[in-house]
Amino acid sequence: VHELPNIYVYQSDVDKINIEFSKIDAYTKIKIYQNGTLKEEKELSKRVYTYKYDFDSEITVELIDGLSTKTYTYEPEDLNNEASVINNNYYYI
């Protein structure tokens, strides 16, 4: 039985996110959508991909292997990493 990899999406810089996969899987394709628009489609060949991100739009990651599909959707507030607050100013990574 083939299982799709798990994913973890997190902020990696002030204007970037990482999408990390639990394993490399040549049978799996990934699709990245930003605000419902397809931005990229590729075979899963690395464990981590880095993408520019504006932290204002919804991101959807879809994993497809021909038999199964897993879809993960993230809102901007899910991906902001509030490192600190000073005088009501939020500072991120």
C-alpha positions in Angstrom: 0.0 0.0 0.0 1.4 3.4 -1.0 1.1 6.2 1.4 1.5 9.9 0.5 4.2 11.8 2.5 3.2 14.0 5.4 4.0 17.7 5.1 5.1 20.5 7.4 4.8 24.2 6.2 6.6 26.9 8.1 8.1 30.4 7.8 11.8 30.3 6.9 12.5 34.0 6.2 10.7 37.3 6.2 9.3 36.6 2.7 9.7 32.8 2.4 8.1 29.5 3.5 9.5 26.0 3.5 7.3 23.0 2.6 8.9 20.0 4.1 8.0 16.4 3.3 8.4 13.3 5.4 10.0 11.4 2.5 11.0 11.7 -1.1 8.5 9.9 -3.3 8.9 9.6 -7.1 5.3 8.5 -7.4 4.0 11.7 -5.8 3.3 15.0 -7.6 2.9 18.2 -5.7 0.7 21.2 -6.7 1.1 24.6 -5.0 -1.8 27.0 -5.2 -1.8 30.6 -3.9 -5.2 32.2 -3.5 -6.6 29.4 -5.6 -4.2 29.9 -8.6 -1.9 27.1 -9.5 1.7 28.4 -9.0 3.7 25.2 -9.5 3.3 21.5 -10.3 6.2 19.0 -10.1 7.3 15.6 -9.0 8.4 15.3 -5.4 12.2 15.0 -5.7 13.4 16.8 -2.6 12.4 16.8 1.1 12.3 20.6 1.4 11.2 23.3 -1.1 11.4 27.0 -0.3 8.9 29.5 -1.9 8.6 33.3 -1.8 5.4 34.2 0.1 3.7 37.5 0.9 2.0 36.3 4.1 -1.3 37.8 2.9 -2.7 34.9 0.8 -4.0 31.4 1.3 -1.6 28.6 0.3 -2.8 25.1 -0.7 -0.5 22.1 -1.1 -1.9 19.1 -3.0 -0.2 15.7 -3.0 -1.3 13.3 -5.8 -0.1 9.8 -6.6 -2.7 8.7 -9.2 -4.7 6.8 -6.6 -5.0 9.2 -3.7 -5.0 13.0 -3.1 -4.2 14.9 0.1 -4.9 18.6 0.3 -3.5 21.0 3.0 -4.6 24.6 3.1 -2.9 27.3 5.2 -4.1 30.8 6.0 -1.6 33.6 6.5 -2.0 33.6 10.3 -1.1 29.9 10.2 2.3 30.7 8.8 3.3 33.9 10.6 6.0 33.2 13.1 5.8 36.0 15.7 9.3 36.0 17.1 8.7 39.0 19.5 6.5 42.0 20.3 8.1 45.3 21.2 6.0 48.4 21.9 3.0 46.7 20.0 5.3 46.1 17.0 5.5 42.5 15.8 8.9 41.3 14.6 9.1 38.1 12.6 12.0 35.9 11.7 
